[in-house]
């Protein structure tokens, strides 16, 4: 989660350079979504975190909470 907050999560991915503008937009959305999800999950108690640990998006995390 911490690499996502520092915008370093794409460095860990070997395919971090999207080919076209649509792919760049999706990559940007995924980066922002991952950052938001990390912020939310870092503020939760362990009991709450258990419920959202399998969430793939911030929207999914929010609806679970």
N, CA, C and O atoms as a CHARMM CRD file, in Angstrom:
* protein
*
  260
    1    1 UNK  N      0.81200  -1.19400   0.00000 PROA 1      0.00000
    2    1 UNK  CA     0.00000   0.00000   0.00000 PROA 1      0.00000
    3    1 UNK  C      0.85300   1.25400   0.00000 PROA 1      0.00000
    4    1 UNK  O      0.50600   2.23500  -0.65900 PROA 1      0.00000
    5    2 UNK  N      1.95100   1.24300   0.71800 PROA 2      0.00000
    6    2 UNK  CA     2.78600   2.44000   0.79300 PROA 2      0.00000
    7    2 UNK  C      3.36100   2.81800  -0.57400 PROA 2      0.00000
    8    2 UNK  O      3.37400   4.00500  -0.90100 PROA 2      0.00000
    9    3 UNK  N      3.84000   1.86200  -1.39700 PROA 3      0.00000
   10    3 UNK  CA     4.29900   2.26100  -2.73500 PROA 3      0.00000
   11    3 UNK  C      3.20200   2.94100  -3.54300 PROA 3      0.00000
   12    3 UNK  O      3.48900   3.84800  -4.32400 PROA 3      0.00000
   13    4 UNK  N      1.96100   2.52600  -3.37200 PROA 4      0.00000
   14    4 UNK  CA     0.85300   3.14900  -4.09100 PROA 4      0.00000
   15    4 UNK  C      0.66900   4.59900  -3.66100 PROA 4      0.00000
   16    4 UNK  O      0.36500   5.45800  -4.48900 PROA 4      0.00000
   17    5 UNK  N      0.84900   4.87500  -2.38700 PROA 5      0.00000
   18    5 UNK  CA     0.70000   6.24800  -1.89500 PROA 5      0.00000
   19    5 UNK  C      1.79700   7.15400  -2.41700 PROA 5      0.00000
   20    5 UNK  O      1.59500   8.36000  -2.56600 PROA 5      0.00000
   21    6 UNK  N      2.94000   6.59000  -2.69100 PROA 6      0.00000
   22    6 UNK  CA     4.08100   7.37200  -3.17400 PROA 6      0.00000
   23    6 UNK  C      4.19800   7.36400  -4.68900 PROA 6      0.00000
   24    6 UNK  O      5.21000   7.80100  -5.23800 PROA 6      0.00000
   25    7 UNK  N      3.15600   6.86400  -5.37700 PROA 7      0.00000
   26    7 UNK  CA     3.16200   6.71700  -6.83000 PROA 7      0.00000
   27    7 UNK  C      4.33400   5.88000  -7.31900 PROA 7      0.00000
   28    7 UNK  O      4.89500   6.14700  -8.38200 PROA 7      0.00000
   29    8 UNK  N      4.69900   4.87600  -6.54900 PROA 8      0.00000
   30    8 UNK  CA     5.79600   3.99400  -6.91800 PROA 8      0.00000
   31    8 UNK  C      5.30700   2.62200  -7.34900 PROA 8      0.00000
   32    8 UNK  O      6.10900   1.77100  -7.73400 PROA 8      0.00000
   33    9 UNK  N      3.99800   2.39700  -7.28700 PROA 9      0.00000
   34    9 UNK  CA     3.48400   1.08000  -7.62800 PROA 9      0.00000
   35    9 UNK  C      3.73300   0.71600  -9.08300 PROA 9      0.00000
   36    9 UNK  O      3.89100  -0.46100  -9.40700 PROA 9      0.00000
   37   10 UNK  N      3.77200   1.71300  -9.96800 PROA 10     0.00000
   38   10 UNK  CA     4.02800   1.40200 -11.37000 PROA 10     0.00000
   39   10 UNK  C      5.48000   0.99400 -11.61600 PROA 10     0.00000
   40   10 UNK  O      5.77200   0.34300 -12.61900 PROA 10     0.00000
   41   11 UNK  N      6.37900   1.36000 -10.72900 PROA 11     0.00000
   42   11 UNK  CA     7.77800   0.96300 -10.85900 PROA 11     0.00000
   43   11 UNK  C      7.92100  -0.53900 -10.63900 PROA 11     0.00000
   44   11 UNK  O      8.79400  -1.17700 -11.22800 PROA 11     0.00000
   45   12 UNK  N      7.07300  -1.09600  -9.80000 PROA 12     0.00000
   46   12 UNK  CA     7.12100  -2.52000  -9.51400 PROA 12     0.00000
   47   12 UNK  C      6.57000  -3.35100 -10.66900 PROA 12     0.00000
   48   12 UNK  O      6.81600  -4.55500 -10.74100 PROA 12     0.00000
   49   13 UNK  N      5.83400  -2.72100 -11.56100 PROA 13     0.00000
   50   13 UNK  CA     5.23800  -3.40100 -12.70200 PROA 13     0.00000
   51   13 UNK  C      6.14800  -3.24100 -13.91300 PROA 13     0.00000
   52   13 UNK  O      6.50800  -2.12000 -14.27100 PROA 13     0.00000
   53   14 UNK  N      6.51800  -4.33500 -14.53800 PROA 14     0.00000
   54   14 UNK  CA     7.42800  -4.28400 -15.67600 PROA 14     0.00000
   55   14 UNK  C      6.78700  -3.61100 -16.88700 PROA 14     0.00000
   56   14 UNK  O      7.49400  -3.01000 -17.69700 PROA 14     0.00000
   57   15 UNK  N      5.47500  -3.69700 -17.02700 PROA 15     0.00000
   58   15 UNK  CA     4.78000  -3.10600 -18.17100 PROA 15     0.00000
   59   15 UNK  C      4.15000  -1.78300 -17.78200 PROA 15     0.00000
   60   15 UNK  O      2.94300  -1.60700 -17.94500 PROA 15     0.00000
   61   16 UNK  N      4.92400  -0.86700 -17.28000 PROA 16     0.00000
   62   16 UNK  CA     4.36400   0.35800 -16.71400 PROA 16     0.00000
   63   16 UNK  C      4.12600   1.46200 -17.73700 PROA 16     0.00000
   64   16 UNK  O      3.62000   2.52100 -17.36700 PROA 16     0.00000
   65   17 UNK  N      4.47000   1.25800 -19.01200 PROA 17     0.00000
   66   17 UNK  CA     4.28700   2.30800 -20.00600 PROA 17     0.00000
   67   17 UNK  C      3.14300   1.96500 -20.95500 PROA 17     0.00000
   68   17 UNK  O      3.31400   1.13700 -21.85000 PROA 17     0.00000
   69   18 UNK  N      1.96900   2.59700 -20.77000 PROA 18     0.00000
   70   18 UNK  CA     0.84000   2.34700 -21.65500 PROA 18     0.00000
   71   18 UNK  C      1.12900   2.82200 -23.07900 PROA 18     0.00000
   72   18 UNK  O      1.86500   3.78900 -23.27600 PROA 18     0.00000
   73   19 UNK  N      0.55100   2.14300 -24.06800 PROA 19     0.00000
   74   19 UNK  CA     0.84700   2.43000 -25.47000 PROA 19     0.00000
   75   19 UNK  C      0.12700   3.66900 -26.00000 PROA 19     0.00000
   76   19 UNK  O      0.75900   4.50700 -26.64300 PROA 19     0.00000
   77   20 UNK  N     -1.16600   3.80600 -25.75200 PROA 20     0.00000
   78   20 UNK  CA    -1.89800   4.93600 -26.32200 PROA 20     0.00000
   79   20 UNK  C     -2.58600   5.75100 -25.23100 PROA 20     0.00000
   80   20 UNK  O     -2.48800   5.43700 -24.04500 PROA 20     0.00000
   81   21 UNK  N     -3.28400   6.80700 -25.65700 PROA 21     0.00000
   82   21 UNK  CA    -3.87700   7.72600 -24.67200 PROA 21     0.00000
   83   21 UNK  C     -4.97500   7.05500 -23.85800 PROA 21     0.00000
   84   21 UNK  O     -5.13300   7.36000 -22.67500 PROA 21     0.00000
   85   22 UNK  N     -5.73900   6.14700 -24.46500 PROA 22     0.00000
   86   22 UNK  CA    -6.78300   5.45200 -23.70900 PROA 22     0.00000
   87   22 UNK  C     -6.16500   4.57600 -22.62700 PROA 22     0.00000
   88   22 UNK  O     -6.66500   4.51600 -21.50400 PROA 22     0.00000
   89   23 UNK  N     -5.07700   3.89900 -22.97200 PROA 23     0.00000
   90   23 UNK  CA    -4.37400   3.07900 -21.98600 PROA 23     0.00000
   91   23 UNK  C     -3.77300   3.95300 -20.89000 PROA 23     0.00000
   92   23 UNK  O     -3.77100   3.56800 -19.72100 PROA 23     0.00000
   93   24 UNK  N     -3.26400   5.12600 -21.26200 PROA 24     0.00000
   94   24 UNK  CA    -2.70400   6.03500 -20.25600 PROA 24     0.00000
   95   24 UNK  C     -3.79300   6.52000 -19.31200 PROA 24     0.00000
   96   24 UNK  O     -3.56100   6.65300 -18.11000 PROA 24     0.00000
   97   25 UNK  N     -4.98300   6.78400 -19.84800 PROA 25     0.00000
   98   25 UNK  CA    -6.10200   7.20800 -19.01400 PROA 25     0.00000
   99   25 UNK  C     -6.50400   6.12700 -18.03300 PROA 25     0.00000
  100   25 UNK  O     -6.76300   6.40300 -16.86200 PROA 25     0.00000
  101   26 UNK  N     -6.55600   4.89400 -18.51700 PROA 26     0.00000
  102   26 UNK  CA    -6.89200   3.77500 -17.64800 PROA 26     0.00000
  103   26 UNK  C     -5.81000   3.57200 -16.58800 PROA 26     0.00000
  104   26 UNK  O     -6.11300   3.31100 -15.42400 PROA 26     0.00000
  105   27 UNK  N     -4.55200   3.69300 -16.99600 PROA 27     0.00000
  106   27 UNK  CA    -3.44800   3.54400 -16.04800 PROA 27     0.00000
  107   27 UNK  C     -3.50500   4.64000 -14.98400 PROA 27     0.00000
  108   27 UNK  O     -3.24100   4.38400 -13.80900 PROA 27     0.00000
  109   28 UNK  N     -3.84700   5.85000 -15.39700 PROA 28     0.00000
  110   28 UNK  CA    -3.97000   6.95800 -14.44700 PROA 28     0.00000
  111   28 UNK  C     -5.11600   6.70400 -13.46900 PROA 28     0.00000
  112   28 UNK  O     -4.97600   6.94300 -12.27000 PROA 28     0.00000
  113   29 UNK  N     -6.24800   6.21900 -13.98100 PROA 29     0.00000
  114   29 UNK  CA    -7.38000   5.91100 -13.11600 PROA 29     0.00000
  115   29 UNK  C     -7.01200   4.80800 -12.12200 PROA 29     0.00000
  116   29 UNK  O     -7.33100   4.90500 -10.93700 PROA 29     0.00000
  117   30 UNK  N     -6.34800   3.77100 -12.60200 PROA 30     0.00000
  118   30 UNK  CA    -5.95500   2.67300 -11.71600 PROA 30     0.00000
  119   30 UNK  C     -5.01300   3.16500 -10.62000 PROA 30     0.00000
  120   30 UNK  O     -5.12200   2.74800  -9.46700 PROA 30     0.00000
  121   31 UNK  N     -4.09100   4.05100 -10.98300 PROA 31     0.00000
  122   31 UNK  CA    -3.14000   4.59500 -10.00400 PROA 31     0.00000
  123   31 UNK  C     -3.88100   5.39600  -8.93100 PROA 31     0.00000
  124   31 UNK  O     -3.61600   5.23700  -7.74000 PROA 31     0.00000
  125   32 UNK  N     -4.81400   6.26200  -9.36100 PROA 32     0.00000
  126   32 UNK  CA    -5.59100   7.05300  -8.39500 PROA 32     0.00000
  127   32 UNK  C     -6.48400   6.17000  -7.54700 PROA 32     0.00000
  128   32 UNK  O     -6.62800   6.40700  -6.34700 PROA 32     0.00000
  129   33 UNK  N     -7.08900   5.15300  -8.15100 PROA 33     0.00000
  130   33 UNK  CA    -7.96000   4.24000  -7.41800 PROA 33     0.00000
  131   33 UNK  C     -7.16200   3.45200  -6.38100 PROA 33     0.00000
  132   33 UNK  O     -7.61100   3.27000  -5.24900 PROA 33     0.00000
  133   34 UNK  N     -5.99100   2.99400  -6.77000 PROA 34     0.00000
  134   34 UNK  CA    -5.13400   2.25200  -5.84100 PROA 34     0.00000
  135   34 UNK  C     -4.70400   3.14000  -4.68400 PROA 34     0.00000
  136   34 UNK  O     -4.66300   2.69700  -3.53700 PROA 34     0.00000
  137   35 UNK  N     -4.38500   4.38700  -4.98600 PROA 35     0.00000
  138   35 UNK  CA    -3.97900   5.32400  -3.93300 PROA 35     0.00000
  139   35 UNK  C     -5.12600   5.58200  -2.96000 PROA 35     0.00000
  140   35 UNK  O     -4.92900   5.57000  -1.74500 PROA 35     0.00000
  141   36 UNK  N     -6.31500   5.81500  -3.49100 PROA 36     0.00000
  142   36 UNK  CA    -7.47700   6.05600  -2.63300 PROA 36     0.00000
  143   36 UNK  C     -7.77900   4.83000  -1.77700 PROA 36     0.00000
  144   36 UNK  O     -8.07300   4.95400  -0.58800 PROA 36     0.00000
  145   37 UNK  N     -7.70700   3.65900  -2.37700 PROA 37     0.00000
  146   37 UNK  CA    -7.95700   2.42400  -1.64200 PROA 37     0.00000
  147   37 UNK  C     -6.93100   2.23100  -0.52700 PROA 37     0.00000
  148   37 UNK  O     -7.27800   1.82100   0.58000 PROA 37     0.00000
  149   38 UNK  N     -5.67600   2.52700  -0.82300 PROA 38     0.00000
  150   38 UNK  CA    -4.62200   2.39500   0.18700 PROA 38     0.00000
  151   38 UNK  C     -4.86000   3.33800   1.35500 PROA 38     0.00000
  152   38 UNK  O     -4.69200   2.95200   2.51300 PROA 38     0.00000
  153   39 UNK  N     -5.25000   4.56900   1.05800 PROA 39     0.00000
  154   39 UNK  CA    -5.52000   5.53900   2.12200 PROA 39     0.00000
  155   39 UNK  C     -6.65400   5.04600   3.01200 PROA 39     0.00000
  156   39 UNK  O     -6.55900   5.10200   4.23800 PROA 39     0.00000
  157   40 UNK  N     -7.72400   4.56500   2.39200 PROA 40     0.00000
  158   40 UNK  CA    -8.86500   4.06800   3.16100 PROA 40     0.00000
  159   40 UNK  C     -8.44500   2.88000   4.01900 PROA 40     0.00000
  160   40 UNK  O     -8.73000   2.84200   5.21600 PROA 40     0.00000
  161   41 UNK  N     -7.77000   1.91300   3.41000 PROA 41     0.00000
  162   41 UNK  CA    -7.41000   0.69300   4.13200 PROA 41     0.00000
  163   41 UNK  C     -6.40900   0.95100   5.25600 PROA 41     0.00000
  164   41 UNK  O     -6.41900   0.24400   6.26400 PROA 41     0.00000
  165   42 UNK  N     -5.55400   1.94500   5.09700 PROA 42     0.00000
  166   42 UNK  CA    -4.59600   2.26200   6.15600 PROA 42     0.00000
  167   42 UNK  C     -5.25700   2.91500   7.36600 PROA 42     0.00000
  168   42 UNK  O     -4.66500   2.95400   8.44400 PROA 42     0.00000
  169   43 UNK  N     -6.47000   3.42400   7.20000 PROA 43     0.00000
  170   43 UNK  CA    -7.16600   4.06300   8.32400 PROA 43     0.00000
  171   43 UNK  C     -8.12600   3.11900   9.04400 PROA 43     0.00000
  172   43 UNK  O     -8.71200   3.49400  10.05900 PROA 43     0.00000
  173   44 UNK  N     -8.29300   1.91400   8.53800 PROA 44     0.00000
  174   44 UNK  CA    -9.25600   0.98100   9.11900 PROA 44     0.00000
  175   44 UNK  C     -8.65600   0.17100  10.25600 PROA 44     0.00000
  176   44 UNK  O     -7.45000  -0.07400  10.30000 PROA 44     0.00000
  177   45 UNK  N     -9.51400  -0.23700  11.16700 PROA 45     0.00000
  178   45 UNK  CA    -9.12200  -1.18600  12.20000 PROA 45     0.00000
  179   45 UNK  C     -9.00000  -2.55900  11.56400 PROA 45     0.00000
  180   45 UNK  O     -9.51900  -2.79700  10.47300 PROA 45     0.00000
  181   46 UNK  N     -8.31400  -3.45400  12.24600 PROA 46     0.00000
  182   46 UNK  CA    -8.09400  -4.80000  11.72400 PROA 46     0.00000
  183   46 UNK  C     -9.41500  -5.51300  11.43300 PROA 46     0.00000
  184   46 UNK  O     -9.54200  -6.19800  10.41800 PROA 46     0.00000
  185   47 UNK  N    -10.38400  -5.35300  12.31100 PROA 47     0.00000
  186   47 UNK  CA   -11.67400  -6.02000  12.12900 PROA 47     0.00000
  187   47 UNK  C    -12.35900  -5.55300  10.84500 PROA 47     0.00000
  188   47 UNK  O    -12.96200  -6.35500  10.13200 PROA 47     0.00000
  189   48 UNK  N    -12.26500  -4.25700  10.55400 PROA 48     0.00000
  190   48 UNK  CA   -12.85800  -3.71100   9.33900 PROA 48     0.00000
  191   48 UNK  C    -12.04000  -4.11400   8.11100 PROA 48     0.00000
  192   48 UNK  O    -12.59500  -4.38700   7.04600 PROA 48     0.00000
  193   49 UNK  N    -10.74200  -4.14800   8.26900 PROA 49     0.00000
  194   49 UNK  CA    -9.86000  -4.47800   7.15700 PROA 49     0.00000
  195   49 UNK  C    -10.09700  -5.89700   6.66300 PROA 49     0.00000
  196   49 UNK  O     -9.96400  -6.17200   5.47100 PROA 49     0.00000
  197   50 UNK  N    -10.44600  -6.80000   7.57600 PROA 50     0.00000
  198   50 UNK  CA   -10.75700  -8.17200   7.17900 PROA 50     0.00000
  199   50 UNK  C    -11.90600  -8.21700   6.17900 PROA 50     0.00000
  200   50 UNK  O    -11.91000  -9.05100   5.27400 PROA 50     0.00000
  201   51 UNK  N    -12.87500  -7.33000   6.33700 PROA 51     0.00000
  202   51 UNK  CA   -14.05000  -7.31300   5.46400 PROA 51     0.00000
  203   51 UNK  C    -13.74600  -6.79100   4.06200 PROA 51     0.00000
  204   51 UNK  O    -14.42500  -7.16600   3.10600 PROA 51     0.00000
  205   52 UNK  N    -12.74400  -5.94000   3.92700 PROA 52     0.00000
  206   52 UNK  CA   -12.47000  -5.32000   2.62800 PROA 52     0.00000
  207   52 UNK  C    -11.15900  -5.79000   2.00300 PROA 52     0.00000
  208   52 UNK  O    -10.75200  -5.26600   0.96700 PROA 52     0.00000
  209   53 UNK  N    -10.50500  -6.75100   2.60500 PROA 53     0.00000
  210   53 UNK  CA    -9.19200  -7.16500   2.10400 PROA 53     0.00000
  211   53 UNK  C     -9.24500  -7.71800   0.68100 PROA 53     0.00000
  212   53 UNK  O     -8.24300  -7.66000  -0.03100 PROA 53     0.00000
  213   54 UNK  N    -10.38100  -8.25000   0.25100 PROA 54     0.00000
  214   54 UNK  CA   -10.48800  -8.78200  -1.09900 PROA 54     0.00000
  215   54 UNK  C    -11.01200  -7.78700  -2.11800 PROA 54     0.00000
  216   54 UNK  O    -11.16400  -8.12900  -3.29100 PROA 54     0.00000
  217   55 UNK  N    -11.28900  -6.56900  -1.69500 PROA 55     0.00000
  218   55 UNK  CA   -11.82600  -5.54800  -2.59900 PROA 55     0.00000
  219   55 UNK  C    -10.78400  -5.15000  -3.63300 PROA 55     0.00000
  220   55 UNK  O     -9.61700  -4.92700  -3.31100 PROA 55     0.00000
  221   56 UNK  N    -11.23100  -5.06500  -4.88100 PROA 56     0.00000
  222   56 UNK  CA   -10.30300  -4.71000  -5.95000 PROA 56     0.00000
  223   56 UNK  C    -10.33300  -3.22900  -6.30800 PROA 56     0.00000
  224   56 UNK  O     -9.36800  -2.71600  -6.87400 PROA 56     0.00000
  225   57 UNK  N    -11.41500  -2.53600  -5.99200 PROA 57     0.00000
  226   57 UNK  CA   -11.51100  -1.10700  -6.29900 PROA 57     0.00000
  227   57 UNK  C    -11.96600  -0.34500  -5.05800 PROA 57     0.00000
  228   57 UNK  O    -12.46000  -0.93000  -4.09500 PROA 57     0.00000
  229   58 UNK  N    -11.78800   0.95800  -5.10400 PROA 58     0.00000
  230   58 UNK  CA   -12.21800   1.81400  -4.00300 PROA 58     0.00000
  231   58 UNK  C    -13.74100   1.77400  -3.86700 PROA 58     0.00000
  232   58 UNK  O    -14.26300   1.78000  -2.75300 PROA 58     0.00000
  233   59 UNK  N    -14.44200   1.73400  -4.97800 PROA 59     0.00000
  234   59 UNK  CA   -15.89900   1.65400  -4.92900 PROA 59     0.00000
  235   59 UNK  C    -16.36100   0.37100  -4.24900 PROA 59     0.00000
  236   59 UNK  O    -17.32300   0.38200  -3.48100 PROA 59     0.00000
  237   60 UNK  N    -15.68700  -0.71400  -4.52600 PROA 60     0.00000
  238   60 UNK  CA   -16.01600  -1.98800  -3.90400 PROA 60     0.00000
  239   60 UNK  C    -15.73000  -1.92900  -2.40300 PROA 60     0.00000
  240   60 UNK  O    -16.50100  -2.45400  -1.59900 PROA 60     0.00000
  241   61 UNK  N    -14.64000  -1.30000  -2.03500 PROA 61     0.00000
  242   61 UNK  CA   -14.30500  -1.12600  -0.62000 PROA 61     0.00000
  243   61 UNK  C    -15.38400  -0.30900   0.08600 PROA 61     0.00000
  244   61 UNK  O    -15.83700  -0.67500   1.17100 PROA 61     0.00000
  245   62 UNK  N    -15.78900   0.79000  -0.52800 PROA 62     0.00000
  246   62 UNK  CA   -16.80900   1.65300   0.05300 PROA 62     0.00000
  247   62 UNK  C    -18.14300   0.96600   0.21400 PROA 62     0.00000
  248   62 UNK  O    -18.81200   1.14000   1.23300 PROA 62     0.00000
  249   63 UNK  N    -18.54300   0.18500  -0.77600 PROA 63     0.00000
  250   63 UNK  CA   -19.83600  -0.48800  -0.67400 PROA 63     0.00000
  251   63 UNK  C    -19.80400  -1.59200   0.37700 PROA 63     0.00000
  252   63 UNK  O    -20.83200  -1.90500   0.97900 PROA 63     0.00000
  253   64 UNK  N    -18.63200  -2.18500   0.60200 PROA 64     0.00000
  254   64 UNK  CA   -18.49700  -3.22600   1.62900 PROA 64     0.00000
  255   64 UNK  C    -18.57000  -2.63300   3.02200 PROA 64     0.00000
  256   64 UNK  O    -19.14000  -3.23800   3.93000 PROA 64     0.00000
  257   65 UNK  N    -17.99700  -1.45200   3.19500 PROA 65     0.00000
  258   65 UNK  CA   -18.02200  -0.81000   4.50500 PROA 65     0.00000
  259   65 UNK  C    -19.41300  -0.32000   4.81700 PROA 65     0.00000
  260   65 UNK  O    -19.64100   0.25300   5.88300 PROA 65     0.00000
